[in-house]
Amino acid sequence: MRIDDTDALLFDLDGTLIDTVDLILRSYRHTVGVHGYTPLSDEEWLKNLGIPLRMQFRHFTQEPDEIQAMISTYIEHNLEHHDALVLEYPGVRDAVASFSEAGYRLAVVTSKMHGSLERGLERGGYDGLFEVLIGADDVVNAKPHPEPVLMALDKLGVAAERAVFLGDSPFDMASGKAAGVRVGAVTWGPFSREELAGSEPDYWLESPTDLQRFLPKSQHFKL
């Protein structure tokens, strides 16, 4: 697949553009401890990575006020330690820059709130590379619902059949497929190929070098 049949590339954030696994786990453990709940294992918590906190915290309580309090605790801790713990996936930022230079329309579709999304992009060196940013607070229905992907396509003015959504979780794959775009599963995030196989992605990306397949041959970059 080359640029001649694709106009837009959509990306998830956590686990795809930036490595935030350690930050997420520390913020989760802190929040559960502060609010006095018995924590899930790290592995169980990570299985829901990619859906909004308000949905994840329903495991502990159904009370809206308590869920909101937990979200506030989580975000406060997350932002306090954000810049020290967020890491890059070597080569991914360069790939995104190459996509921009090649003429792709670029968007981020994440379950993070918009403020955290922008801070993550800044920390990863992605400032100015994405035309459209869709966070959890921009939609009524977050991933795995198709609404975030459809909103990104609408803002870009690109048809679904001309776009690809790249993400690291089954929720990304479900959201993209429901929106009618092709989906690519990256395996450098917390989800293994085995965990993603049931989503039946259109493309597998085992390392950032695999991103080169989306570029015209004349614009391949070196990692």
Secondary structure, DSSP 8 states (H G I E B T S, - for coil): --GGG--EEEE-SBTTTEE-HHHHHHHHHHHHHHTT-----HHHHHTTTTS-HHHHGGGT---HHHHHHHHHHHHHHHHHHHHHH-EE-TTHHHHHHHHHHHT-EEEEE-SS-HHHHHHHHHHHT-TT--SEEE-GGG-SS-TTSSHHHHHHHHHHT--GGGEEEEESSHHHHHHHHHHT-EEEEE-SSSS-HHHHGGG--SEEESSGGGGGGGS-GGG----
